Each structure stands twice: as C-alpha cells, then as structure tokens.
Amino acid sequence: MPDFLYRFIISICLVTFTKTVNAQNLDSIYRVLDQEIARANYYTQIKERRIKEREVDIKRVINKEAKFELELSLYDEYSSYNDEKSKTVLKEGLNIAKEMGSEDKIAKVYSCLAYQNSMAGYYTEALNWLSYVDKNKISRETLAFYFFAAT
C-alpha cells in the first residue's frame, strides 16, 4: 500500500481519537478504516493522475524557472509514493538549478535529496547531500529547509 495512503489512514485515526473513545466508537473507527482501505485503488488513481499531469506540464514548459518549480511539485507528489522516482525527479531539478546558476535552488534540491534519503533510512547519503550546501550563500527560507532536512 502506498505511503500516502498510510498517512491518510493515520490522519483519520488521529482525528477520530481526539474524541472520547469507547467500544462503540472504536467499532465505528474500524469500519471507517476498513472502508478507506477498500478505496486504496481510488486514492492510487488520483495520485497517479496528478503525477501524469505534472509530467505533461514539465514537457510543455520552456521557462527554466517554471520548469524548476514544476520539478519540485512533481517531487512532492513522488516523495511519499516512489522513493527512486522522487530522487530521479530531484536530480532533474538539480540540473535545471545548476543551469540557472542559482545557489539557493541548488541548495534546496540538495536539502530535498537529503530529506528523501533520510526518510528512506539512507542517513550517510543524506549527510553527504547536505555537505554540498554552503549555508552562507542561501536565503533564510532555504536555510530553514536545510535545517529541517538535517534533523
């Protein structure tokens, strides 16, 4: 089952558990969870449709700035869905950022790569990606994301 579906199910649990839980409520929670799990294919189709739309948009765009932003958007779609594809998309974004010569965008992609690797359990690789970032040359927003990725 895709990671985003697990997150969705956990979210439902957290919202439901904020109310007083008794045996009757617990049964209804299980029923809702079972219904949502049964709809896994529906959620997968929605995710894959959004991914295809982003991929089509990327192919149509010529402007490097817009293409970079679309690559990051595609990464957001893939990040909890397909680890390898998310890293491939980030590397495409890295190439665009390097072509643009933007230290800030390059640092953002390195931070995203670090975050993605750490979420997959590849901590050494994550630290390696972070080592490429010169913290003195990036914006506060990117620096905040760098520190988020480093934790």
Secondary structure, DSSP 8 states (H G I E B T S, - for coil): --HHHHHHHHHHHHHHHTS---HHHHHHHHHHHHHHHHTHHHHHHHHHHHHHHHHHHHHH---HHHHHHHHHHHHHHHHTT-HHHHHHHHHHHHHHHHHHT-HHHHHHHHHHHHHHHHHTT-HHHHHHHHHT--GGGS-HHHHHHHHHHH-
